């Protein structure tokens, strides 16, 4: 929302603060100022000059020499401009002055352009005559400016006067961020009212009086609303004897300052009132309205309509239309029709000010694909009283501009208007909510400044209709707080009983996962929860894989972000690929994030969100490096016993001979493995990579941080090494299971220290060597005790077709 | 006669000890003079020739010489050992400026560092940390937060929809409702989590980012408590000297509402590129829980009041660590992560 200071000052005449003070004070009282820009920035020493004489330049065909009267003296200026004649008045920047930019309309330099006296092709020139672009504006906002050349000021302009002032450029435009609840502040009047209350100054709203002719508007037009759910009020007034011409300069300046292009007096009046009151209006050429009537009703599905920008629009039955006796003439609240627009020849004008259903306008404008200034206002939901005020203000301006005769009366139809809201005044509750001790007179003063009236008899605050946001006590408390000053409210801490702060157990386990990953050299990755369904192909998942049953986003940002992930590998693999392509060496990453598993599709109930701890790396290390990281984590959460690795994990995206499913006490908790070479190709990773996935919901119930000290052994251990020849297909896991089973309680440690396959061993066999340590906690073990255990172990191994190596 | 002999022995022993350069030679000297067949022992053996009345005196003289030699031996031994150690240490001198042997420890993501910092502050103040679902029902994300079907705020947030009333949550505020519905009062919690909005990816936007929600509900909770709590938080996170500023704002689920700015923790408030010259940085939105929101979740607003706040994790991380492009947070380039 833009608002220029000069216009605001028209209603807060005593306002006299710097631009920065204005911005800061309004921000602190709730109207957040984003920025401001001064229209006279870099405009220095610019006066009105009158061209006395124009002579050709002796040495340059494209230049002329002008003698210019600047009031105090006559100066000589050499110029390349062509559009002036002797006697014209123009803005002149004097020696040492400054203009905003060049005349070609390129972006203005930050510090403007300094103008110095000098010579042009040998002829002295003591200043520069200016175009509107050099003054920082454009022909859009000064329609009387030429396409190219000097800006010619009106004949009655005083020579030597401040040209910047005459052009209305001593002004500042503020940009405010207005919150969606403050519809009333999307207007100059709304901002002015806030400014007056903020600075405790009188607010002088325009006094609206309309001079009417004896003719009745109702003789010209009738109004009927067929769909009151979409249009709660429609006001019409008729202006006869209209003269369409440019609007006066003061009006053009105010429109221009707020970025609205002046067009002609009738259109400008509607735009002026829209900015001033925050109420969009529309003007129809009454001669184009058939049957002397306006009917407001829903469009038909598929109906076509040409808006005044010449575009054909397709409508539907949820779009509200303004129609005459025969046809549609406007899309209600969005844009008028080409068939009824104001042209130079309009003699009788119908003004419309209506109140449309905000959400409906928002949705219609989206569906029709047309968002306008008007729809932007209406979609916020306007106050129906504002329509009446605005249409009267427009007619007052017709009077003031003398560009037509206003017939008598408003022709309208409306739904009953809600009575003014009343809120019980409870100063104690307000103070209790705010934690303040503000006295009642201070509160009442704040209400008065905001035009909220206090009814002493009922002890109620009466809310004006433009403040639709004030509904209950807490709303009133905010009004008190913001004008009392948020900064003056004390800072305290809750005085309630103390509580214990903590993480959930799941979060604690996740924290352990992060710490272990980090100590094992993995850095943390973050990714998106949505991805492309192509991920399934990249991971080689068959067409009927359950992972493909992913939740689809109905309005995704494109296919790449269209499904919620069901398998957590893509972020890590994509990130490894990014690193690989950037030639980063030895990259280890991990991520903890959810997968989203639908119970059924399309989704009717919340999916199962499962937190996954995913690790991935390439570079130094192998399968067992990854296995080490996994076990380090599981050990930290007390799950290092009862682990099993099943080589038949069945993961198509992993190397068929280098993958394992991880189980704890028989329950699957995750998997790990080397990434399948085809998957590596699909991701563009040119080296072996390893991943591990741990399903935290399966792990958390088993995790524990309980530890019991079991003493440090006092008696020595007895170690025995065994070296054996093992059939290739027998796994270390099977051998260890056998050794542990047979070794009994006194087998303390079991360590593989050598494994070999090659020339010295028969084909189909491998050599493996284990070191076994036996210990008794109570005494030194005797050799024969150990020998007994060893015998059992060796017998067991023999049964597995394993022989000892001599 | 004996005295002369003793003087000679002492002189000779002390000289030999003084000239010694190796520890092994010291032992030979000890044996030569003090051993069973040593010179001093020889004198003792010849005591039988001494008159009985002179024997104690001679014995004392012999002992004195023995002690002197032993002391000298001991001192010399210490000196020589020290010299040996010194020489060894000197020979072991290293170039301490040679590169360190790297421990390959991984790195925390800036999001996580920020999250843990914030969590620690609030856990210290007695807040529990909670979580809520990321795929959420419209009711929890909007309706129960005073954002009914046609509310403009619903459009402003560019929601990703799934089907029916299911969507990707646009704000962690949805966890407020879940906590309130549990019916356990008072509530003092923060809820960090992932949220989603249909923003195209660029240097300052991401369709998926993280927020931390805070909620306190109890008897007599005031706006002043909100201000005090968040000022405390700001000091912990941004430094003891940081100043806070509360500006009125609007959120459908709080009233009164505010946005909190902190004085720029980069320039101290003078104005720099991080605060865009303003000296202040917007950090979070907050307010007193709207009575209608309490009511909808079954809490009596006449008995209980509360405050809520929400802040963007990435926003703080990006500011704190001067990260100039938000995409870096999701690319996972190791050269980026290693800087944290």
Boltz contact constraints between the chains, C-beta under 6 A:
constraints:
  - contact:
      token1: [A, 27]
      token2: [B, 247]
      max_distance: 6.0
  - contact:
      token1: [A, 30]
      token2: [B, 248]
      max_distance: 6.0
  - contact:
      token1: [A, 179]
      token2: [B, 250]
      max_distance: 6.0
  - contact:
      token1: [A, 180]
      token2: [B, 152]
      max_distance: 6.0
  - contact:
      token1: [A, 181]
      token2: [B, 250]
      max_distance: 6.0
  - contact:
      token1: [A, 359]
      token2: [B, 150]
      max_distance: 6.0
  - contact:
      token1: [A, 434]
      token2: [B, 223]
      max_distance: 6.0
  - contact:
      token1: [A, 435]
      token2: [B, 222]
      max_distance: 6.0
  - contact:
      token1: [A, 435]
      token2: [B, 223]
      max_distance: 6.0
  - contact:
      token1: [A, 435]
      token2: [B, 224]
      max_distance: 6.0
  - contact:
      token1: [A, 474]
      token2: [B, 255]
      max_distance: 6.0
  - contact:
      token1: [A, 474]
      token2: [B, 291]
      max_distance: 6.0
  - contact:
      token1: [A, 475]
      token2: [B, 255]
      max_distance: 6.0
  - contact:
      token1: [A, 477]
      token2: [B, 256]
      max_distance: 6.0
  - contact:
      token1: [A, 478]
      token2: [B, 255]
      max_distance: 6.0
  - contact:
      token1: [A, 478]
      token2: [B, 256]
      max_distance: 6.0
  - contact:
      token1: [A, 481]
      token2: [B, 256]
      max_distance: 6.0
  - contact:
      token1: [A, 482]
      token2: [B, 248]
      max_distance: 6.0
  - contact:
      token1: [A, 486]
      token2: [B, 246]
      max_distance: 6.0
  - contact:
      token1: [A, 489]
      token2: [B, 223]
      max_distance: 6.0
  - contact:
      token1: [A, 489]
      token2: [B, 224]
      max_distance: 6.0
  - contact:
      token1: [A, 490]
      token2: [B, 224]
      max_distance: 6.0
  - contact:
      token1: [A, 491]
      token2: [B, 227]
      max_distance: 6.0
  - contact:
      token1: [A, 491]
      token2: [B, 228]
      max_distance: 6.0
  - contact:
      token1: [A, 491]
      token2: [B, 231]
      max_distance: 6.0
  - contact:
      token1: [A, 492]
      token2: [B, 224]
      max_distance: 6.0
  - contact:
      token1: [A, 492]
      token2: [B, 225]
      max_distance: 6.0
  - contact:
      token1: [A, 492]
      token2: [B, 228]
      max_distance: 6.0
  - contact:
      token1: [A, 493]
      token2: [B, 228]
      max_distance: 6.0
  - contact:
      token1: [A, 494]
      token2: [B, 221]
      max_distance: 6.0
  - contact:
      token1: [A, 494]
      token2: [B, 225]
      max_distance: 6.0
  - contact:
      token1: [A, 496]
      token2: [B, 218]
      max_distance: 6.0
  - contact:
      token1: [A, 498]
      token2: [B, 126]
      max_distance: 6.0
  - contact:
      token1: [A, 499]
      token2: [B, 126]
      max_distance: 6.0
  - contact:
      token1: [A, 499]
      token2: [B, 188]
      max_distance: 6.0
  - contact:
      token1: [A, 501]
      token2: [B, 123]
      max_distance: 6.0
  - contact:
      token1: [A, 501]
      token2: [B, 126]
      max_distance: 6.0
  - contact:
      token1: [A, 501]
      token2: [B, 127]
      max_distance: 6.0
  - contact:
      token1: [A, 502]
      token2: [B, 128]
      max_distance: 6.0
  - contact:
      token1: [A, 503]
      token2: [B, 129]
      max_distance: 6.0
  - contact:
      token1: [A, 518]
      token2: [B, 106]
      max_distance: 6.0
  - contact:
      token1: [A, 521]
      token2: [B, 104]
      max_distance: 6.0
  - contact:
      token1: [A, 521]
      token2: [B, 106]
      max_distance: 6.0
  - contact:
      token1: [A, 522]
      token2: [B, 106]
      max_distance: 6.0
  - contact:
      token1: [A, 523]
      token2: [B, 106]
      max_distance: 6.0
  - contact:
      token1: [A, 523]
      token2: [B, 107]
      max_distance: 6.0
  - contact:
      token1: [A, 523]
      token2: [B, 337]
      max_distance: 6.0
  - contact:
      token1: [A, 524]
      token2: [B, 108]
      max_distance: 6.0
  - contact:
      token1: [A, 524]
      token2: [B, 109]
      max_distance: 6.0
  - contact:
      token1: [A, 524]
      token2: [B, 112]
      max_distance: 6.0
  - contact:
      token1: [A, 525]
      token2: [B, 332]
      max_distance: 6.0
  - contact:
      token1: [A, 526]
      token2: [B, 109]
      max_distance: 6.0
  - contact:
      token1: [A, 526]
      token2: [B, 111]
      max_distance: 6.0
  - contact:
      token1: [A, 526]
      token2: [B, 329]
      max_distance: 6.0
  - contact:
      token1: [A, 526]
      token2: [B, 330]
      max_distance: 6.0
  - contact:
      token1: [A, 528]
      token2: [B, 208]
      max_distance: 6.0
  - contact:
      token1: [A, 529]
      token2: [B, 208]
      max_distance: 6.0
  - contact:
      token1: [A, 551]
      token2: [B, 162]
      max_distance: 6.0
  - contact:
      token1: [A, 553]
      token2: [B, 160]
      max_distance: 6.0
  - contact:
      token1: [A, 554]
      token2: [B, 161]
      max_distance: 6.0
  - contact:
      token1: [A, 555]
      token2: [B, 161]
      max_distance: 6.0
  - contact:
      token1: [A, 557]
      token2: [B, 207]
      max_distance: 6.0
  - contact:
      token1: [A, 575]
      token2: [B, 332]
      max_distance: 6.0
  - contact:
      token1: [A, 578]
      token2: [B, 331]
      max_distance: 6.0
  - contact:
      token1: [A, 579]
      token2: [B, 334]
      max_distance: 6.0
  - contact:
      token1: [A, 584]
      token2: [B, 334]
      max_distance: 6.0
  - contact:
      token1: [A, 587]
      token2: [B, 334]
      max_distance: 6.0
  - contact:
      token1: [A, 589]
      token2: [B, 332]
      max_distance: 6.0
  - contact:
      token1: [A, 596]
      token2: [B, 135]
      max_distance: 6.0
  - contact:
      token1: [A, 602]
      token2: [B, 163]
      max_distance: 6.0
  - contact:
      token1: [A, 603]
      token2: [B, 162]
      max_distance: 6.0
  - contact:
      token1: [A, 603]
      token2: [B, 163]
      max_distance: 6.0
  - contact:
      token1: [A, 603]
      token2: [B, 166]
      max_distance: 6.0
  - contact:
      token1: [A, 606]
      token2: [B, 133]
      max_distance: 6.0
  - contact:
      token1: [A, 606]
      token2: [B, 135]
      max_distance: 6.0
  - contact:
      token1: [A, 607]
      token2: [B, 135]
      max_distance: 6.0
  - contact:
      token1: [A, 609]
      token2: [B, 133]
      max_distance: 6.0
